[in-house]
Amino acid sequence: MTNLKNKNKGFLELIIVIIIALVLLHVLGIDIKTLLAKPWVKDFFTYMIAILKLVWQDILDIIAFIKGLVS
């Protein structure tokens, strides 16, 4: 029961941080829609996804290697 409360607390903290960040961006006059519509943002996210896939594949390879050593 306590573990579930901790997970909910973390989720609520994340939501509050996101809301504060959005309000701060609005106050500073930064429009998120126009920022996300820029082509370099899409290129950046595409690049980051590709890098994360490579890192994840390396992690899986390391786990497989360690399991092979233990067996």
GUSE-77580 format. One line per field, with one value per atom (N, C-alpha, C): chain; atom name; x, y, z. Coordinates in steps of 0.1 Angstrom, whole numbers, padded with zeros to 4 digits. Layout:
BEGIN
kette	A / ...
atom	CA / ...
c1	X / ...
c2	Y / ...
c3	Z / ...
// end
This chain:
BEGIN
kette	A / A / A / A / A / A / A / A / A / A / A / A / A / A / A / A / A / A / A / A / A / A / A / A / A / A / A / A / A / A / A / A / A / A / A / A / A / A / A / A / A / A / A / A / A / A / A / A / A / A / A / A / A / A / A / A / A / A / A / A / A / A / A / A / A / A / A / A / A / A / A / A / A / A / A / A / A / A / A / A / A / A / A / A / A / A / A / A / A / A / A / A / A / A / A / A / A / A / A / A / A / A / A / A / A / A / A / A / A / A / A / A / A / A / A / A / A / A / A / A / A / A / A / A / A / A / A / A / A / A / A / A / A / A / A / A / A / A / A / A / A / A / A / A / A / A / A / A / A / A / A / A / A / A / A / A / A / A / A / A / A / A / A / A / A / A / A / A / A / A / A / A / A / A / A / A / A / A / A / A / A / A / A / A / A / A / A / A / A / A / A / A / A / A / A / A / A / A / A / A / A / A / A / A / A / A / A / A / A / A / A / A / A
atom	N / CA / C / N / CA / C / N / CA / C / N / CA / C / N / CA / C / N / CA / C / N / CA / C / N / CA / C / N / CA / C / N / CA / C / N / CA / C / N / CA / C / N / CA / C / N / CA / C / N / CA / C / N / CA / C / N / CA / C / N / CA / C / N / CA / C / N / CA / C / N / CA / C / N / CA / C / N / CA / C / N / CA / C / N / CA / C / N / CA / C / N / CA / C / N / CA / C / N / CA / C / N / CA / C / N / CA / C / N / CA / C / N / CA / C / N / CA / C / N / CA / C / N / CA / C / N / CA / C / N / CA / C / N / CA / C / N / CA / C / N / CA / C / N / CA / C / N / CA / C / N / CA / C / N / CA / C / N / CA / C / N / CA / C / N / CA / C / N / CA / C / N / CA / C / N / CA / C / N / CA / C / N / CA / C / N / CA / C / N / CA / C / N / CA / C / N / CA / C / N / CA / C / N / CA / C / N / CA / C / N / CA / C / N / CA / C / N / CA / C / N / CA / C / N / CA / C / N / CA / C / N / CA / C / N / CA / C / N / CA / C / N / CA / C / N / CA / C
c1	0008 / 0000 / 0009 / 0019 / 0028 / 0035 / 0039 / 0046 / 0037 / 0024 / 0015 / 0013 / 0014 / 0013 / 0025 / 0037 / 0049 / 0049 / 0044 / 0043 / 0033 / 0022 / 0013 / 0019 / 0027 / 0033 / 0043 / 0051 / 0060 / 0053 / 0042 / 0034 / 0028 / 0023 / 0017 / 0028 / 0040 / 0051 / 0055 / 0055 / 0059 / 0048 / 0036 / 0025 / 0027 / 0029 / 0031 / 0043 / 0054 / 0066 / 0063 / 0056 / 0052 / 0043 / 0033 / 0025 / 0032 / 0041 / 0049 / 0058 / 0064 / 0072 / 0064 / 0052 / 0044 / 0040 / 0036 / 0033 / 0045 / 0056 / 0068 / 0071 / 0070 / 0072 / 0062 / 0050 / 0039 / 0043 / 0047 / 0050 / 0062 / 0072 / 0083 / 0080 / 0068 / 0064 / 0068 / 0071 / 0076 / 0064 / 0061 / 0049 / 0054 / 0049 / 0054 / 0050 / 0039 / 0034 / 0044 / 0048 / 0057 / 0071 / 0075 / 0088 / 0089 / 0078 / 0078 / 0076 / 0071 / 0069 / 0082 / 0092 / 0105 / 0111 / 0117 / 0123 / 0135 / 0143 / 0154 / 0150 / 0138 / 0133 / 0130 / 0123 / 0120 / 0132 / 0142 / 0155 / 0162 / 0161 / 0168 / 0161 / 0148 / 0141 / 0143 / 0144 / 0147 / 0161 / 0170 / 0184 / 0184 / 0178 / 0178 / 0171 / 0161 / 0154 / 0164 / 0171 / 0180 / 0192 / 0197 / 0207 / 0202 / 0190 / 0184 / 0182 / 0179 / 0177 / 0191 / 0201 / 0214 / 0219 / 0217 / 0221 / 0213 / 0200 / 0192 / 0197 / 0200 / 0205 / 0218 / 0227 / 0240 / 0237 / 0228 / 0224 / 0219 / 0211 / 0206 / 0217 / 0227 / 0238 / 0247 / 0249 / 0257 / 0250 / 0237 / 0229 / 0230 / 0229 / 0230 / 0244 / 0254 / 0268 / 0270 / 0265 / 0267 / 0259 / 0247 / 0240 / 0247 / 0254 / 0262 / 0274 / 0280 / 0291 / 0286 / 0274 / 0269 / 0265 / 0260 / 0255 / 0266
c2	-0012 / 0000 / 0013 / 0012 / 0024 / 0026 / 0015 / 0016 / 0023 / 0020 / 0026 / 0041 / 0045 / 0059 / 0067 / 0060 / 0066 / 0068 / 0058 / 0059 / 0071 / 0072 / 0083 / 0096 / 0097 / 0109 / 0114 / 0104 / 0107 / 0112 / 0106 / 0109 / 0123 / 0126 / 0140 / 0150 / 0147 / 0157 / 0159 / 0149 / 0151 / 0159 / 0157 / 0165 / 0180 / 0182 / 0196 / 0203 / 0196 / 0201 / 0205 / 0196 / 0199 / 0211 / 0212 / 0224 / 0237 / 0236 / 0248 / 0252 / 0242 / 0245 / 0251 / 0246 / 0252 / 0266 / 0269 / 0282 / 0292 / 0287 / 0295 / 0298 / 0289 / 0291 / 0301 / 0300 / 0309 / 0324 / 0325 / 0338 / 0344 / 0336 / 0341 / 0343 / 0340 / 0343 / 0332 / 0321 / 0310 / 0301 / 0300 / 0292 / 0278 / 0269 / 0255 / 0249 / 0253 / 0248 / 0252 / 0265 / 0269 / 0263 / 0261 / 0255 / 0241 / 0233 / 0219 / 0218 / 0228 / 0228 / 0230 / 0235 / 0238 / 0224 / 0224 / 0212 / 0207 / 0215 / 0211 / 0203 / 0206 / 0199 / 0185 / 0183 / 0170 / 0162 / 0168 / 0162 / 0157 / 0166 / 0163 / 0151 / 0151 / 0139 / 0126 / 0127 / 0116 / 0110 / 0119 / 0116 / 0109 / 0115 / 0110 / 0096 / 0094 / 0081 / 0071 / 0074 / 0065 / 0061 / 0071 / 0069 / 0060 / 0063 / 0055 / 0041 / 0038 / 0025 / 0018 / 0025 / 0019 / 0015 / 0024 / 0022 / 0011 / 0010 / -0001 / -0014 / -0015 / -0027 / -0031 / -0022 / -0025 / -0030 / -0024 / -0029 / -0044 / -0047 / -0060 / -0070 / -0066 / -0074 / -0077 / -0067 / -0068 / -0078 / -0077 / -0086 / -0101 / -0102 / -0115 / -0121 / -0113 / -0117 / -0122 / -0114 / -0118 / -0131 / -0132 / -0145 / -0156 / -0154 / -0165 / -0169 / -0159 / -0162 / -0170 / -0167 / -0173 / -0188 / -0190 / -0203 / -0214
c3	0000 / 0000 / 0000 / 0008 / 0009 / -0005 / -0011 / -0024 / -0035 / -0034 / -0044 / -0041 / -0028 / -0025 / -0030 / -0029 / -0034 / -0049 / -0056 / -0070 / -0074 / -0067 / -0070 / -0067 / -0056 / -0052 / -0063 / -0068 / -0079 / -0092 / -0095 / -0107 / -0105 / -0093 / -0091 / -0091 / -0086 / -0087 / -0101 / -0110 / -0124 / -0131 / -0128 / -0134 / -0129 / -0117 / -0112 / -0118 / -0120 / -0126 / -0141 / -0148 / -0162 / -0163 / -0154 / -0154 / -0151 / -0141 / -0138 / -0150 / -0157 / -0169 / -0180 / -0182 / -0193 / -0189 / -0177 / -0173 / -0174 / -0170 / -0172 / -0186 / -0195 / -0209 / -0215 / -0210 / -0214 / -0210 / -0197 / -0192 / -0199 / -0203 / -0211 / -0226 / -0230 / -0244 / -0254 / -0249 / -0258 / -0261 / -0274 / -0279 / -0282 / -0275 / -0277 / -0290 / -0295 / -0309 / -0320 / -0319 / -0330 / -0328 / -0315 / -0312 / -0317 / -0315 / -0319 / -0334 / -0341 / -0355 / -0363 / -0357 / -0364 / -0368 / -0380 / -0385 / -0377 / -0371 / -0364 / -0351 / -0346 / -0334 / -0338 / -0349 / -0354 / -0357 / -0363 / -0366 / -0353 / -0343 / -0330 / -0324 / -0324 / -0317 / -0325 / -0338 / -0346 / -0343 / -0342 / -0338 / -0324 / -0315 / -0301 / -0300 / -0308 / -0308 / -0314 / -0324 / -0330 / -0320 / -0313 / -0303 / -0292 / -0287 / -0276 / -0281 / -0293 / -0298 / -0298 / -0302 / -0302 / -0288 / -0279 / -0265 / -0259 / -0262 / -0257 / -0262 / -0275 / -0281 / -0275 / -0272 / -0265 / -0251 / -0244 / -0231 / -0231 / -0241 / -0243 / -0246 / -0254 / -0258 / -0246 / -0237 / -0225 / -0216 / -0214 / -0206 / -0211 / -0224 / -0230 / -0228 / -0229 / -0227 / -0213 / -0203 / -0189 / -0186 / -0192 / -0190 / -0196 / -0207 / -0213 / -0204 / -0197 / -0188 / -0176 / -0171 / -0159 / -0162 / -0174 / -0177 / -0179
// end
